[in-house]
């Protein structure tokens, strides 16, 4: 695996418009230090703040973070409780700063499984930041891409059965408009931390032509330099979208 820390930062060329990140390694970061997993999650929340600030400084327009997957509901109840409490704490203590920095917050995923007080805080945060345009921050919570695709297919099937749409009129754009991420461009760059090299049921439709960068850095240690090196690697790629090289 290429060590991104050894790649000189290349600030030539365009930065990606949309970066998605699978924030991996909180538990292993804590375990390596003899700390409870909750300590890793708390430190990971600080890395979120650092990354949002860095994205704003680098001119990134869209940042999507994989916060909690549909599979994560299988974790111990005590850990889920701590994660939900951390989410509420983050929203309560950071929404004003996000609003002042021009960040618009969007949350995608199955909200029906989230605690009602958490959903209320999410709705309030989205409402308070909906006019902001500097950065669209999307956080995937209780999210699974297969679940998202099935939901979109079910919506289209219901519309077709009701006569609202003809099956032959269903295009890629029509389908994409039924996804949680409608209105958001597909990611140009996906970063996954902590050395794992898979997408883990994240944005399966949206990642069709996304450049993938994997780093050994665990999420709690991720910062500006890691983001810059990932963008530098992105700039070295030739994106052909299925065509031949020029």
Phi and psi in degrees as GROMACS dihedral restraints (atoms count N, CA, C in turn):
[ dihedral_restraints ]
;  ai    aj    ak    al  type     phi  dphi    fc
    3     4     5     6     1   -71.6    20    10
    4     5     6     7     1   131.7    20    10
    6     7     8     9     1   -86.7    20    10
    7     8     9    10     1   108.6    20    10
    9    10    11    12     1   -64.4    20    10
   10    11    12    13     1   -23.8    20    10
   12    13    14    15     1   -67.0    20    10
   13    14    15    16     1   -17.5    20    10
   15    16    17    18     1   -95.1    20    10
   16    17    18    19     1    -3.3    20    10
   18    19    20    21     1   -88.5    20    10
   19    20    21    22     1   122.1    20    10
   21    22    23    24     1   -62.7    20    10
   22    23    24    25     1   141.9    20    10
   24    25    26    27     1   -70.4    20    10
   25    26    27    28     1   127.2    20    10
   27    28    29    30     1  -108.0    20    10
   28    29    30    31     1   110.4    20    10
   30    31    32    33     1  -100.2    20    10
   31    32    33    34     1    15.5    20    10
   33    34    35    36     1   -89.4    20    10
   34    35    36    37     1   156.3    20    10
   36    37    38    39     1    82.7    20    10
   37    38    39    40     1   174.1    20    10
   39    40    41    42     1   -80.6    20    10
   40    41    42    43     1   143.1    20    10
   42    43    44    45     1   -78.6    20    10
   43    44    45    46     1   152.8    20    10
   45    46    47    48     1   -63.3    20    10
   46    47    48    49     1   142.4    20    10
   48    49    50    51     1   -73.7    20    10
   49    50    51    52     1   -36.7    20    10
   51    52    53    54     1  -131.7    20    10
   52    53    54    55     1   122.1    20    10
   54    55    56    57     1  -115.7    20    10
   55    56    57    58     1   131.5    20    10
   57    58    59    60     1  -112.2    20    10
   58    59    60    61     1   144.4    20    10
   60    61    62    63     1  -134.1    20    10
   61    62    63    64     1   129.8    20    10
   63    64    65    66     1   -93.6    20    10
   64    65    66    67     1   108.9    20    10
   66    67    68    69     1   -86.2    20    10
   67    68    69    70     1    93.4    20    10
   69    70    71    72     1  -114.5    20    10
   70    71    72    73     1   145.3    20    10
   72    73    74    75     1   112.2    20    10
   73    74    75    76     1     6.7    20    10
   75    76    77    78     1   -59.6    20    10
   76    77    78    79     1   -47.0    20    10
   78    79    80    81     1   -65.1    20    10
   79    80    81    82     1   -42.6    20    10
   81    82    83    84     1   -68.6    20    10
   82    83    84    85     1   -33.2    20    10
   84    85    86    87     1   -61.2    20    10
   85    86    87    88     1   -45.2    20    10
   87    88    89    90     1   -68.0    20    10
   88    89    90    91     1   -44.2    20    10
   90    91    92    93     1   -59.6    20    10
   91    92    93    94     1   -39.9    20    10
   93    94    95    96     1   -64.4    20    10
   94    95    96    97     1   -19.6    20    10
   96    97    98    99     1  -107.7    20    10
   97    98    99   100     1     7.3    20    10
   99   100   101   102     1    68.6    20    10
  100   101   102   103     1    28.6    20    10
  102   103   104   105     1  -110.1    20    10
  103   104   105   106     1   158.5    20    10
  105   106   107   108     1   -67.4    20    10
  106   107   108   109     1   156.6    20    10
  108   109   110   111     1   -58.7    20    10
  109   110   111   112     1   -31.1    20    10
  111   112   113   114     1   -60.6    20    10
  112   113   114   115     1   -30.8    20    10
  114   115   116   117     1   -65.2    20    10
  115   116   117   118     1   -36.9    20    10
  117   118   119   120     1   -66.7    20    10
  118   119   120   121     1   -39.5    20    10
  120   121   122   123     1   -66.2    20    10
  121   122   123   124     1   -39.3    20    10
  123   124   125   126     1   -64.8    20    10
  124   125   126   127     1   -43.3    20    10
  126   127   128   129     1   -66.5    20    10
  127   128   129   130     1   -34.2    20    10
  129   130   131   132     1   -63.7    20    10
  130   131   132   133     1   -35.6    20    10
  132   133   134   135     1   -63.3    20    10
  133   134   135   136     1   -34.8    20    10
  135   136   137   138     1   -67.0    20    10
  136   137   138   139     1   -36.5    20    10
  138   139   140   141     1   -65.3    20    10
  139   140   141   142     1   -32.2    20    10
  141   142   143   144     1   -61.6    20    10
  142   143   144   145     1   -46.7    20    10
  144   145   146   147     1   -60.8    20    10
  145   146   147   148     1   -43.8    20    10
  147   148   149   150     1   -62.5    20    10
  148   149   150   151     1   -41.8    20    10
  150   151   152   153     1   -69.9    20    10
  151   152   153   154     1   -38.6    20    10
  153   154   155   156     1   -61.3    20    10
  154   155   156   157     1   -45.9    20    10
  156   157   158   159     1   -61.5    20    10
  157   158   159   160     1   -43.4    20    10
  159   160   161   162     1   -63.7    20    10
  160   161   162   163     1   -41.0    20    10
  162   163   164   165     1   -61.9    20    10
  163   164   165   166     1   -40.9    20    10
  165   166   167   168     1   -62.9    20    10
  166   167   168   169     1   -44.0    20    10
  168   169   170   171     1   -66.0    20    10
  169   170   171   172     1   -31.0    20    10
  171   172   173   174     1   -89.6    20    10
  172   173   174   175     1     0.2    20    10
  174   175   176   177     1    78.9    20    10
  175   176   177   178     1    20.6    20    10
  177   178   179   180     1   -72.0    20    10
  178   179   180   181     1   134.5    20    10
  180   181   182   183     1   -91.7    20    10
  181   182   183   184     1   -30.5    20    10
  183   184   185   186     1  -134.0    20    10
  184   185   186   187     1   132.6    20    10
  186   187   188   189     1  -132.5    20    10
  187   188   189   190     1   122.5    20    10
  189   190   191   192     1  -119.2    20    10
  190   191   192   193     1   125.3    20    10
  192   193   194   195     1  -117.0    20    10
  193   194   195   196     1   132.4    20    10
  195   196   197   198     1   -86.5    20    10
  196   197   198   199     1   101.3    20    10
  198   199   200   201     1   -91.8    20    10
  199   200   201   202     1   -40.2    20    10
  201   202   203   204     1  -157.9    20    10
  202   203   204   205     1   118.9    20    10
  204   205   206   207     1   -89.2    20    10
  205   206   207   208     1   164.5    20    10
  207   208   209   210     1   -62.9    20    10
  208   209   210   211     1   -29.0    20    10
  210   211   212   213     1   -73.7    20    10
  211   212   213   214     1   -23.7    20    10
  213   214   215   216     1   -65.9    20    10
  214   215   216   217     1   -15.6    20    10
  216   217   218   219     1   -64.1    20    10
  217   218   219   220     1   -14.0    20    10
  219   220   221   222     1   -82.5    20    10
  220   221   222   223     1    -4.8    20    10
  222   223   224   225     1   -70.3    20    10
  223   224   225   226     1   165.7    20    10
  225   226   227   228     1   -55.8    20    10
  226   227   228   229     1   142.5    20    10
  228   229   230   231     1   -57.7    20    10
  229   230   231   232     1   -35.3    20    10
  231   232   233   234     1   -65.6    20    10
  232   233   234   235     1   -38.1    20    10
  234   235   236   237     1   -69.8    20    10
  235   236   237   238     1   -40.7    20    10
  237   238   239   240     1   -61.7    20    10
  238   239   240   241     1   -42.3    20    10
  240   241   242   243     1   -60.0    20    10
  241   242   243   244     1   -42.9    20    10
  243   244   245   246     1   -66.1    20    10
  244   245   246   247     1   -39.0    20    10
  246   247   248   249     1   -65.9    20    10
  247   248   249   250     1   -41.5    20    10
  249   250   251   252     1   -65.4    20    10
  250   251   252   253     1   -38.6    20    10
  252   253   254   255     1   -65.2    20    10
  253   254   255   256     1   -39.8    20    10
  255   256   257   258     1   -65.4    20    10
  256   257   258   259     1   -39.1    20    10
  258   259   260   261     1   -62.3    20    10
  259   260   261   262     1   -46.0    20    10
  261   262   263   264     1   -62.3    20    10
  262   263   264   265     1   -40.5    20    10
  264   265   266   267     1   -62.6    20    10
  265   266   267   268     1   -42.4    20    10
  267   268   269   270     1   -63.4    20    10
  268   269   270   271     1   -46.1    20    10
  270   271   272   273     1   -63.4    20    10
  271   272   273   274     1   -42.4    20    10
  273   274   275   276     1   -65.3    20    10
  274   275   276   277     1   -36.8    20    10
  276   277   278   279     1   -99.7    20    10
  277   278   279   280     1    -7.6    20    10
  279   280   281   282     1  -124.4    20    10
  280   281   282   283     1    -9.0    20    10
  282   283   284   285     1   -63.8    20    10
  283   284   285   286     1   -36.9    20    10
  285   286   287   288     1   -63.8    20    10
  286   287   288   289     1   -41.6    20    10
  288   289   290   291     1   -65.8    20    10
  289   290   291   292     1   -41.8    20    10
  291   292   293   294     1   -60.1    20    10
  292   293   294   295     1   -44.5    20    10
  294   295   296   297     1   -62.8    20    10
  295   296   297   298     1   -42.6    20    10
  297   298   299   300     1   -67.1    20    10
  298   299   300   301     1   -31.1    20    10
  300   301   302   303     1   -84.1    20    10
  301   302   303   304     1     0.6    20    10
  303   304   305   306     1    79.3    20    10
  304   305   306   307     1    25.3    20    10
  306   307   308   309     1   -94.9    20    10
  307   308   309   310     1   130.6    20    10
  309   310   311   312     1   -99.0    20    10
  310   311   312   313     1   127.9    20    10
  312   313   314   315     1   -99.4    20    10
  313   314   315   316     1   132.4    20    10
  315   316   317   318     1  -130.4    20    10
  316   317   318   319     1   139.7    20    10
  318   319   320   321     1  -119.6    20    10
  319   320   321   322     1   129.6    20    10
  321   322   323   324     1  -121.1    20    10
  322   323   324   325     1   146.5    20    10
  324   325   326   327     1   137.4    20    10
  325   326   327   328     1  -172.9    20    10
  327   328   329   330     1   -88.1    20    10
  328   329   330   331     1    97.1    20    10
  330   331   332   333     1   -73.8    20    10
  331   332   333   334     1   -15.1    20    10
  333   334   335   336     1   -63.8    20    10
  334   335   336   337     1   -21.5    20    10
  336   337   338   339     1   -93.3    20    10
  337   338   339   340     1    -7.7    20    10
  339   340   341   342     1   -84.4    20    10
  340   341   342   343     1   151.6    20    10
  342   343   344   345     1   -59.0    20    10
  343   344   345   346     1   144.8    20    10
  345   346   347   348     1   -60.5    20    10
  346   347   348   349     1   -37.9    20    10
  348   349   350   351     1   -67.9    20    10
  349   350   351   352     1   -31.8    20    10
  351   352   353   354     1   -68.6    20    10
  352   353   354   355     1   -43.1    20    10
  354   355   356   357     1   -61.6    20    10
  355   356   357   358     1   -40.0    20    10
  357   358   359   360     1   -62.2    20    10
  358   359   360   361     1   -40.5    20    10
  360   361   362   363     1   -68.4    20    10
  361   362   363   364     1   -37.8    20    10
  363   364   365   366     1   -64.2    20    10
  364   365   366   367     1   -45.9    20    10
  366   367   368   369     1   -59.5    20    10
  367   368   369   370     1   -42.0    20    10
  369   370   371   372     1   -65.1    20    10
  370   371   372   373     1   -43.9    20    10
  372   373   374   375     1   -63.9    20    10
  373   374   375   376     1   -41.2    20    10
  375   376   377   378     1   -64.3    20    10
  376   377   378   379     1   -41.7    20    10
  378   379   380   381     1   -64.3    20    10
  379   380   381   382     1   -42.6    20    10
  381   382   383   384     1   -69.8    20    10
  382   383   384   385     1   -22.7    20    10
  384   385   386   387     1  -112.5    20    10
  385   386   387   388     1     6.2    20    10
  387   388   389   390     1   -64.9    20    10
  388   389   390   391     1   -21.8    20    10
  390   391   392   393     1   -90.0    20    10
  391   392   393   394     1    -5.3    20    10
  393   394   395   396     1   -75.3    20    10
  394   395   396   397     1   147.6    20    10
  396   397   398   399     1  -132.2    20    10
  397   398   399   400     1    -5.6    20    10
  399   400   401   402     1   -65.7    20    10
  400   401   402   403     1   -44.4    20    10
  402   403   404   405     1  -148.2    20    10
  403   404   405   406     1   131.9    20    10
  405   406   407   408     1   -96.7    20    10
  406   407   408   409     1   110.9    20    10
  408   409   410   411     1   -98.6    20    10
  409   410   411   412     1   114.7    20    10
  411   412   413   414     1  -108.8    20    10
  412   413   414   415     1   127.1    20    10
  414   415   416   417     1  -114.3    20    10
  415   416   417   418     1   124.3    20    10
  417   418   419   420     1   -89.2    20    10
  418   419   420   421     1   115.0    20    10
  420   421   422   423     1  -125.4    20    10
  421   422   423   424     1   136.3    20    10
  423   424   425   426     1    50.7    20    10
  424   425   426   427     1    44.6    20    10
  426   427   428   429     1  -112.9    20    10
  427   428   429   430     1   138.2    20    10
  429   430   431   432     1  -143.2    20    10
  430   431   432   433     1   132.7    20    10
  432   433   434   435     1   -69.7    20    10
  433   434   435   436     1   -37.0    20    10
  435   436   437   438     1   -62.8    20    10
  436   437   438   439     1   -40.6    20    10
  438   439   440   441     1   -59.6    20    10
  439   440   441   442     1   -43.2    20    10
  441   442   443   444     1   -62.4    20    10
  442   443   444   445     1   -43.4    20    10
  444   445   446   447     1   -67.0    20    10
  445   446   447   448     1   -40.6    20    10
  447   448   449   450     1   -63.7    20    10
  448   449   450   451     1   -41.3    20    10
  450   451   452   453     1   -61.8    20    10
  451   452   453   454     1   -42.3    20    10
  453   454   455   456     1   -64.7    20    10
  454   455   456   457     1   -43.0    20    10
  456   457   458   459     1   -63.7    20    10
  457   458   459   460     1   -39.2    20    10
  459   460   461   462     1   -65.1    20    10
  460   461   462   463     1   -41.3    20    10
  462   463   464   465     1   -60.1    20    10
  463   464   465   466     1   -44.8    20    10
  465   466   467   468     1   -66.8    20    10
  466   467   468   469     1   -37.8    20    10
  468   469   470   471     1   -63.8    20    10
  469   470   471   472     1   -41.5    20    10
  471   472   473   474     1   -65.3    20    10
  472   473   474   475     1   -41.1    20    10
  474   475   476   477     1   -64.5    20    10
  475   476   477   478     1   -39.1    20    10
  477   478   479   480     1   -67.6    20    10
  478   479   480   481     1   -41.7    20    10
  480   481   482   483     1   -64.7    20    10
  481   482   483   484     1   -32.4    20    10
  483   484   485   486     1   -84.2    20    10
  484   485   486   487     1    -2.5    20    10
  486   487   488   489     1    78.7    20    10
  487   488   489   490     1    14.0    20    10
  489   490   491   492     1   -80.5    20    10
  490   491   492   493     1   -18.8    20    10
  492   493   494   495     1  -150.3    20    10
  493   494   495   496     1   144.1    20    10
  495   496   497   498     1   -88.8    20    10
  496   497   498   499     1   136.9    20    10
  498   499   500   501     1   -53.0    20    10
  499   500   501   502     1   -36.2    20    10
  501   502   503   504     1   -70.2    20    10
  502   503   504   505     1   -12.1    20    10
  504   505   506   507     1   -91.5    20    10
  505   506   507   508     1    -0.9    20    10
  507   508   509   510     1   -79.7    20    10
  508   509   510   511     1   112.6    20    10
  510   511   512   513     1  -112.6    20    10
  511   512   513   514     1   177.1    20    10
  513   514   515   516     1   -59.2    20    10
  514   515   516   517     1   -40.6    20    10
  516   517   518   519     1   -66.7    20    10
  517   518   519   520     1   -39.9    20    10
  519   520   521   522     1   -63.7    20    10
  520   521   522   523     1   -43.3    20    10
  522   523   524   525     1   -64.1    20    10
  523   524   525   526     1   -45.7    20    10
  525   526   527   528     1   -61.4    20    10
  526   527   528   529     1   -28.0    20    10
  528   529   530   531     1   -72.6    20    10
  529   530   531   532     1    -9.5    20    10
  531   532   533   534     1   -97.6    20    10
  532   533   534   535     1    -2.0    20    10
  534   535   536   537     1   -82.7    20    10
  535   536   537   538     1   161.4    20    10
  537   538   539   540     1   -58.7    20    10
  538   539   540   541     1   -29.8    20    10
  540   541   542   543     1   -92.5    20    10
  541   542   543   544     1    15.7    20    10
  543   544   545   546     1   -54.4    20    10
  544   545   546   547     1   139.1    20    10
  546   547   548   549     1    88.2    20    10
  547   548   549   550     1    -6.2    20    10
  549   550   551   552     1  -111.1    20    10
  550   551   552   553     1   128.7    20    10
  552   553   554   555     1   -64.0    20    10
  553   554   555   556     1   153.3    20    10
  555   556   557   558     1   -62.1    20    10
  556   557   558   559     1   149.1    20    10
  558   559   560   561     1   -62.9    20    10
  559   560   561   562     1   140.9    20    10
  561   562   563   564     1   -83.7    20    10
  562   563   564   565     1   -33.7    20    10
  564   565   566   567     1  -137.8    20    10
  565   566   567   568     1   131.4    20    10
  567   568   569   570     1  -112.4    20    10
  568   569   570   571     1   128.8    20    10
  570   571   572   573     1  -113.0    20    10
  571   572   573   574     1   132.2    20    10
  573   574   575   576     1  -122.4    20    10
  574   575   576   577     1   129.8    20    10
  576   577   578   579     1   -92.7    20    10
  577   578   579   580     1   170.2    20    10
  579   580   581   582     1    75.3    20    10
  580   581   582   583     1    15.3    20    10
  582   583   584   585     1    87.0    20    10
  583   584   585   586     1   -11.1    20    10
  585   586   587   588     1   -74.9    20    10
  586   587   588   589     1   145.6    20    10
  588   589   590   591     1  -125.3    20    10
  589   590   591   592     1    67.9    20    10
  591   592   593   594     1  -154.7    20    10
  592   593   594   595     1   164.5    20    10
  594   595   596   597     1   -99.1    20    10
  595   596   597   598     1   -11.1    20    10
  597   598   599   600     1    51.2    20    10
  598   599   600   601     1    51.3    20    10
  600   601   602   603     1    60.0    20    10
  601   602   603   604     1    37.4    20    10
  603   604   605   606     1  -117.1    20    10
  604   605   606   607     1   118.4    20    10
  606   607   608   609     1    51.7    20    10
  607   608   609   610     1    47.2    20    10
  609   610   611   612     1   -60.2    20    10
  610   611   612   613     1   -40.4    20    10
  612   613   614   615     1   -71.2    20    10
  613   614   615   616     1   -45.0    20    10
  615   616   617   618     1   -71.5    20    10
  616   617   618   619     1   -22.2    20    10
  618   619   620   621     1   -89.8    20    10
  619   620   621   622     1    13.6    20    10
  621   622   623   624     1   -51.9    20    10
  622   623   624   625     1   -41.5    20    10
  624   625   626   627     1  -124.6    20    10
  625   626   627   628     1    25.4    20    10
  627   628   629   630     1   -81.6    20    10
  628   629   630   631     1   141.3    20    10
  630   631   632   633     1   -79.8    20    10
  631   632   633   634     1   134.4    20    10
  633   634   635   636     1  -106.9    20    10
  634   635   636   637     1   131.5    20    10
  636   637   638   639     1  -130.1    20    10
  637   638   639   640     1   128.1    20    10
  639   640   641   642     1  -115.3    20    10
  640   641   642   643     1   136.3    20    10
  642   643   644   645     1  -127.9    20    10
  643   644   645   646     1   147.4    20    10
  645   646   647   648     1   -73.5    20    10
  646   647   648   649     1   -18.2    20    10
  648   649   650   651     1   -58.6    20    10
  649   650   651   652     1   129.0    20    10
  651   652   653   654     1   -77.6    20    10
  652   653   654   655     1   148.3    20    10
  654   655   656   657     1   -53.0    20    10
  655   656   657   658     1   -42.2    20    10
  657   658   659   660     1   -60.1    20    10
  658   659   660   661     1   -21.9    20    10
  660   661   662   663     1   -97.4    20    10
  661   662   663   664     1     0.2    20    10
  663   664   665   666     1   -71.8    20    10
  664   665   666   667     1   136.2    20    10
  666   667   668   669     1  -150.4    20    10
  667   668   669   670     1  -164.0    20    10
  669   670   671   672     1   -57.1    20    10
  670   671   672   673     1   -45.8    20    10
  672   673   674   675     1   -63.4    20    10
  673   674   675   676     1   -36.8    20    10
  675   676   677   678     1   -65.3    20    10
  676   677   678   679     1   -40.9    20    10
  678   679   680   681     1   -65.8    20    10
  679   680   681   682     1   -42.1    20    10
  681   682   683   684     1   -63.0    20    10
  682   683   684   685     1   -41.6    20    10
  684   685   686   687     1   -67.9    20    10
  685   686   687   688     1   -36.4    20    10
  687   688   689   690     1   -65.2    20    10
  688   689   690   691     1   -41.0    20    10
  690   691   692   693     1   -66.2    20    10
  691   692   693   694     1   -37.6    20    10
  693   694   695   696     1   -61.3    20    10
  694   695   696   697     1   -42.3    20    10
  696   697   698   699     1   -64.5    20    10
  697   698   699   700     1   -39.9    20    10
  699   700   701   702     1   -57.5    20    10
  700   701   702   703     1   -42.8    20    10
  702   703   704   705     1   -66.3    20    10
  703   704   705   706     1   -21.6    20    10
  705   706   707   708     1   -80.1    20    10
  706   707   708   709     1   -13.8    20    10
  708   709   710   711     1   -82.3    20    10
  709   710   711   712     1   152.0    20    10
  711   712   713   714     1  -107.8    20    10
  712   713   714   715     1   112.3    20    10
  714   715   716   717     1   -91.1    20    10
  715   716   717   718     1   116.4    20    10
  717   718   719   720     1  -112.0    20    10
  718   719   720   721     1   -14.2    20    10
  720   721   722   723     1    52.7    20    10
  721   722   723   724     1    38.9    20    10
  723   724   725   726     1    91.0    20    10
  724   725   726   727     1    -5.9    20    10
  726   727   728   729     1   -91.2    20    10
  727   728   729   730     1   174.9    20    10
  729   730   731   732     1   -80.9    20    10
  730   731   732   733     1   160.4    20    10
  732   733   734   735     1   -66.1    20    10
  733   734   735   736     1   147.4    20    10
